[in-house]
Amino acid sequence: MPETAIASLVEALRGIGVFADLPEDQLQWFAAQVQERWLAAGEILFLKKTPADWMTIMLAGEMQAYLDDDPYDTDVYLIRADDPTTEITGMLPFSRMTEFGATIRAVTAVHALLFPARLFPELSQRLPVLVQRLVGIMSDRVREITKNDQQRDKLMALGKLSAGLAHELNNPAAAARRAADELLATLKELRVADLQLCGHDLSDEQSAAIADFENQAIAHATDATPLGALEQSDRADEVTDWMEAQGIEDGWKHAPTLVEAGIDPDSLEQLLTQVGADALSAVLTRIAAQLMTARLASDIRSSTSRISELV
């Protein structure tokens, strides 16, 4: 390398903290060993997983290190000239790195010096003070990487916690929404049944019988032990058959709810005797709607309580 070029590089090196006060002859030797690189924005200096054979000294410009070869990868770090924490990068003395862990790409026009790692043993003999400083840079880099890794792990753990919490919240929240939608539909059925009953001109005795039947059903639904699935299904079939025999074609919709309230064909026969066949369908629709309203309200309360516990 011409002496004028070496002198120019020595002057440039003195602008970097770890080189600033080194003897002239040491800087001249160092400058004679380096390769100069000029990169335009977007050009690649090193590819990921290529041998880590060079120490890089940034004289001007900025580069980015991508953990993947995707320029839109968000997990990157910046390498800037005039930044003491990044202006010397790549392979450093005593580092165990064997290959570059990221692709290094210029963000702006870059002027850099590359010092060959194969000369590190000679560098240690000729410039021991510099090597000591470079080891300090490497130690700082390790601490920074460790801190970043810990921060990344914390963010990942927080992300998993947030995802888990969102999943837990979504289950009761979705259940509450479904129950609320069903509740609106059930209240509509209840209003229709009330209007139908009003058209039957029930006597006081009939109204009292209906009220007593409803109260007993609601009390049973609140306190009774749930039936097994098979027994529940069998009893619902019996109630459905009984209602169909009375001409109530959509009785199957209400049968499971009525069975949960302890209603069976015998109690239905007694109710039929008290209120008559004409009002029976409206009475059963109203009772089923009341029972369903109570159950849906309980479901909403349970779901919202679960959300409160999670939050």
C-alpha positions as CSV (number, residue, x, y, z in Angstrom):
1,M,0.0,0.0,0.0
2,P,1.5,3.5,-0.9
3,E,2.7,5.5,2.0
4,T,0.3,8.3,1.2
5,A,-2.6,5.9,1.5
6,I,-1.2,4.6,4.8
7,A,-0.9,8.1,6.1
8,S,-4.4,8.9,5.1
9,L,-5.7,5.7,6.9
10,V,-3.6,6.5,10.0
11,E,-5.2,9.9,10.2
12,A,-8.7,8.3,9.8
13,L,-7.9,5.8,12.6
14,R,-6.9,8.5,15.0
15,G,-10.5,9.6,14.8
16,I,-11.6,6.4,16.5
17,G,-11.2,6.3,20.2
18,V,-9.3,3.0,20.7
19,F,-6.7,4.1,18.1
20,A,-6.4,7.8,18.9
21,D,-3.4,7.7,21.2
22,L,-1.5,4.7,19.8
23,P,2.1,5.3,18.5
24,E,2.5,6.2,14.9
25,D,4.5,3.1,13.9
26,Q,1.8,0.8,15.4
27,L,-0.9,2.6,13.5
28,Q,1.1,2.5,10.3
29,W,1.6,-1.3,10.6
30,F,-2.2,-1.7,11.3
31,A,-3.1,0.5,8.3
32,A,-0.8,-1.5,6.0
33,Q,-2.7,-4.7,6.8
34,V,-6.3,-3.6,6.3
35,Q,-8.5,-3.7,3.2
36,E,-10.6,-0.7,2.4
37,R,-14.2,-1.2,1.4
38,W,-16.7,1.3,-0.1
39,L,-20.3,0.3,-0.2
40,A,-23.3,1.9,-1.7
41,A,-26.6,1.8,0.2
42,G,-28.1,-1.7,-0.1
43,E,-24.9,-3.5,-0.8
44,I,-23.9,-6.4,1.4
45,L,-20.6,-6.6,3.3
46,F,-21.0,-10.1,4.8
47,L,-23.6,-12.8,4.4
48,K,-25.0,-14.7,7.3
49,K,-23.2,-17.9,8.1
50,T,-20.1,-17.0,6.1
51,P,-16.7,-17.4,7.9
52,A,-16.0,-14.6,10.4
53,D,-12.5,-13.8,9.1
54,W,-12.6,-10.0,9.4
55,M,-12.7,-7.3,12.0
56,T,-14.6,-4.2,10.7
57,I,-13.7,-0.6,11.5
58,M,-16.3,1.9,10.4
59,L,-14.9,5.1,9.1
60,A,-18.2,6.5,7.6
61,G,-21.8,5.5,7.1
62,E,-24.2,3.1,8.6
63,M,-24.9,-0.6,8.2
64,Q,-27.6,-2.9,9.5
65,A,-27.2,-6.5,10.7
66,Y,-30.2,-8.7,9.8
67,L,-30.6,-11.9,11.7
68,D,-32.3,-13.2,8.5
69,D,-31.7,-12.3,4.9
70,D,-35.0,-10.4,4.9
71,P,-34.5,-6.6,4.7
72,Y,-37.8,-6.2,6.6
73,D,-36.7,-8.4,9.5
74,T,-37.4,-6.3,12.6
75,D,-34.9,-8.0,14.8
76,V,-31.8,-6.0,13.7
77,Y,-29.0,-4.0,15.2
78,L,-27.3,-0.9,13.7
79,I,-23.6,-0.4,13.0
80,R,-22.6,3.3,12.8
81,A,-19.4,5.2,12.3
82,D,-18.7,7.6,15.2
83,D,-20.6,5.4,17.6
84,P,-18.1,3.9,20.1
85,T,-20.4,0.9,20.8
86,T,-20.6,-0.2,17.1
87,E,-17.9,1.4,15.1
88,I,-15.7,-1.7,15.6
89,T,-17.5,-4.9,14.9
90,G,-17.2,-8.3,13.3
91,M,-14.6,-10.7,14.5
92,L,-12.6,-9.5,17.5
93,P,-9.4,-10.9,19.2
94,F,-10.1,-14.0,21.4
95,S,-13.7,-14.2,20.2
96,R,-14.9,-17.8,19.7
97,M,-17.2,-16.7,16.8
98,T,-16.6,-18.8,13.7
99,E,-19.2,-17.4,11.3
100,F,-21.2,-14.2,11.0
101,G,-24.6,-14.6,12.7
102,A,-26.3,-12.0,10.5
103,T,-26.2,-10.5,7.1
104,I,-24.5,-7.0,7.1
105,R,-26.0,-4.6,4.6
106,A,-25.1,-0.9,4.0
107,V,-27.9,1.5,4.9
108,T,-26.0,4.6,3.6
109,A,-22.8,5.0,1.7
110,V,-20.1,3.2,3.8
111,H,-16.4,3.5,4.1
112,A,-14.9,0.7,6.2
113,L,-11.6,-1.0,6.9
114,L,-11.3,-4.8,7.2
115,F,-8.6,-6.3,9.3
116,P,-7.9,-10.0,8.8
117,A,-8.5,-12.2,11.8
118,R,-5.6,-14.4,10.8
119,L,-3.3,-11.6,11.9
120,F,-4.7,-11.4,15.5
121,P,-1.7,-13.3,17.0
122,E,0.7,-10.7,15.5
123,L,-1.6,-7.9,16.4
124,S,-1.4,-9.0,20.1
125,Q,2.4,-8.8,19.9
126,R,2.6,-5.5,18.1
127,L,-0.3,-3.6,19.5
128,P,-1.1,-5.1,23.0
129,V,-2.8,-2.0,24.2
130,L,-5.2,-2.0,21.3
131,V,-5.9,-5.7,21.8
132,Q,-6.7,-5.1,25.4
133,R,-9.2,-2.3,24.4
134,L,-10.7,-4.6,21.8
135,V,-11.2,-7.3,24.4
136,G,-13.0,-4.7,26.5
137,I,-15.3,-3.9,23.5
138,M,-16.0,-7.6,23.1
139,S,-16.9,-7.9,26.8
140,D,-19.3,-4.9,26.5
141,R,-20.8,-6.5,23.4
142,V,-21.4,-9.8,25.2
143,R,-23.1,-8.0,28.1
144,E,-25.2,-6.0,25.6
145,I,-26.2,-9.2,23.7
146,T,-27.0,-11.0,27.0
147,K,-29.2,-8.0,28.1
148,N,-30.9,-8.0,24.7
149,D,-31.5,-11.7,24.9
150,Q,-32.9,-11.4,28.4
151,Q,-35.2,-8.6,27.3
152,R,-36.3,-10.6,24.2
153,D,-37.0,-13.6,26.5
154,K,-39.1,-11.4,28.8
155,L,-41.0,-10.0,25.9
156,M,-41.6,-13.5,24.6
157,A,-42.8,-14.6,28.0
158,L,-45.0,-11.6,28.2
159,G,-46.4,-12.3,24.8
160,K,-47.2,-15.9,25.8
161,L,-48.8,-14.7,29.0
162,S,-50.9,-12.1,27.0
163,A,-51.9,-14.8,24.5
164,G,-52.9,-17.2,27.3
165,L,-54.8,-14.5,29.0
166,A,-56.5,-13.5,25.8
167,H,-57.5,-17.1,25.3
168,E,-58.8,-17.4,28.8
169,L,-60.7,-14.1,28.5
170,N,-62.1,-15.0,25.1
171,N,-63.7,-18.2,26.3
172,P,-65.9,-16.6,29.1
173,A,-66.4,-13.5,27.0
174,A,-67.6,-15.6,24.0
175,A,-69.9,-17.5,26.4
176,A,-71.3,-14.3,27.8
177,R,-72.0,-13.0,24.3
178,R,-73.8,-16.2,23.3
179,A,-75.8,-16.2,26.5
180,A,-76.8,-12.5,26.0
181,D,-77.9,-13.2,22.4
182,E,-79.9,-16.2,23.6
183,L,-81.4,-14.2,26.4
184,L,-82.7,-11.6,24.0
185,A,-84.4,-14.3,21.9
186,T,-85.8,-15.9,25.0
187,L,-87.2,-12.7,26.4
188,K,-89.0,-12.2,23.0
189,E,-90.6,-15.7,23.4
190,L,-91.6,-14.8,26.9
191,R,-93.4,-11.6,25.7
192,V,-95.2,-13.6,23.0
193,A,-96.3,-16.2,25.5
194,D,-97.6,-13.5,27.9
195,L,-99.6,-11.9,25.2
196,Q,-101.1,-15.3,24.2
197,L,-102.1,-16.0,27.9
198,C,-103.8,-12.7,28.1
199,G,-106.0,-13.7,25.2
200,H,-107.3,-16.8,27.1
201,D,-109.2,-14.9,29.8
202,L,-107.9,-17.1,32.6
203,S,-109.7,-17.3,35.9
204,D,-108.0,-16.4,39.2
205,E,-107.7,-20.1,40.1
206,Q,-106.0,-20.9,36.8
207,S,-103.6,-17.9,37.1
208,A,-102.8,-19.1,40.7
209,A,-102.2,-22.6,39.5
210,I,-99.9,-21.4,36.7
211,A,-98.0,-19.2,39.2
212,D,-97.6,-22.1,41.6
213,F,-96.4,-24.4,38.9
214,E,-93.9,-21.8,37.7
215,N,-92.5,-21.2,41.2
216,Q,-92.1,-24.9,41.9
217,A,-90.3,-25.4,38.5
218,I,-87.9,-22.5,39.1
219,A,-87.1,-23.6,42.7
220,H,-86.4,-27.2,41.4
221,A,-84.2,-25.9,38.6
222,T,-82.2,-23.8,41.1
223,D,-81.6,-26.4,43.7
224,A,-81.8,-29.8,42.1
225,T,-78.8,-32.0,41.2
226,P,-78.3,-32.1,37.4
227,L,-79.4,-35.4,35.8
228,G,-77.0,-37.6,33.9
229,A,-77.0,-37.1,30.1
230,L,-78.8,-40.4,29.4
231,E,-81.5,-39.9,32.0
232,Q,-82.0,-36.3,30.9
233,S,-82.4,-37.4,27.3
234,D,-84.9,-40.2,28.2
235,R,-87.0,-37.8,30.3
236,A,-87.0,-35.2,27.6
237,D,-88.2,-37.7,25.1
238,E,-91.1,-38.6,27.5
239,V,-92.1,-35.0,27.9
240,T,-91.8,-34.4,24.1
241,D,-94.1,-37.4,23.4
242,W,-96.6,-36.1,25.9
243,M,-96.7,-32.6,24.4
244,E,-97.0,-34.0,20.9
245,A,-100.0,-36.1,22.1
246,Q,-101.6,-32.8,23.2
247,G,-101.0,-31.2,19.8
248,I,-98.0,-29.1,20.8
249,E,-95.8,-29.6,17.8
250,D,-92.7,-27.6,18.9
251,G,-92.7,-29.1,22.4
252,W,-89.3,-30.7,21.7
253,K,-87.6,-27.3,21.9
254,H,-88.8,-26.8,25.5
255,A,-88.6,-30.4,26.7
256,P,-85.0,-30.4,27.9
257,T,-85.5,-27.1,29.9
258,L,-88.7,-28.4,31.4
259,V,-87.1,-31.7,32.5
260,E,-84.3,-29.7,34.2
261,A,-87.0,-28.1,36.3
262,G,-88.4,-31.5,37.4
263,I,-91.4,-31.4,35.1
264,D,-92.6,-34.8,33.9
265,P,-95.7,-36.2,32.2
266,D,-97.6,-36.6,35.5
267,S,-97.1,-32.9,36.5
268,L,-98.1,-31.9,33.0
269,E,-101.3,-33.9,33.3
270,Q,-102.1,-32.1,36.5
271,L,-101.4,-28.7,34.9
272,L,-103.6,-29.6,31.9
273,T,-106.4,-30.3,34.3
274,Q,-106.0,-27.0,36.0
275,V,-105.5,-24.6,32.9
276,G,-107.2,-26.5,30.1
277,A,-105.9,-27.6,26.7
278,D,-106.3,-24.2,24.9
279,A,-103.9,-22.3,27.2
280,L,-101.4,-25.2,27.8
281,S,-99.0,-24.4,24.9
282,A,-98.7,-20.8,25.9
283,V,-98.2,-21.8,29.6
284,L,-95.4,-24.2,28.8
285,T,-93.7,-21.8,26.4
286,R,-93.8,-19.1,29.1
287,I,-92.5,-21.5,31.8
288,A,-89.7,-22.7,29.6
289,A,-88.8,-19.1,28.7
290,Q,-88.7,-18.1,32.4
291,L,-86.5,-21.1,33.2
292,M,-84.2,-20.3,30.3
293,T,-84.0,-16.7,31.3
294,A,-82.8,-17.6,34.7
295,R,-80.3,-20.0,33.4
296,L,-78.9,-17.6,30.8
297,A,-78.6,-14.8,33.5
298,S,-76.6,-17.3,35.6
299,D,-74.4,-18.1,32.7
300,I,-73.7,-14.4,32.0
301,R,-72.9,-13.8,35.7
302,S,-70.6,-16.8,35.8
303,S,-68.7,-15.7,32.6
304,T,-68.3,-12.1,33.7
305,S,-67.1,-13.2,37.1
306,R,-64.5,-15.4,35.4
307,I,-63.3,-12.4,33.4
308,S,-63.0,-10.3,36.5
309,E,-60.9,-13.0,38.2
310,L,-58.6,-13.2,35.2
311,V,-58.1,-9.5,34.9
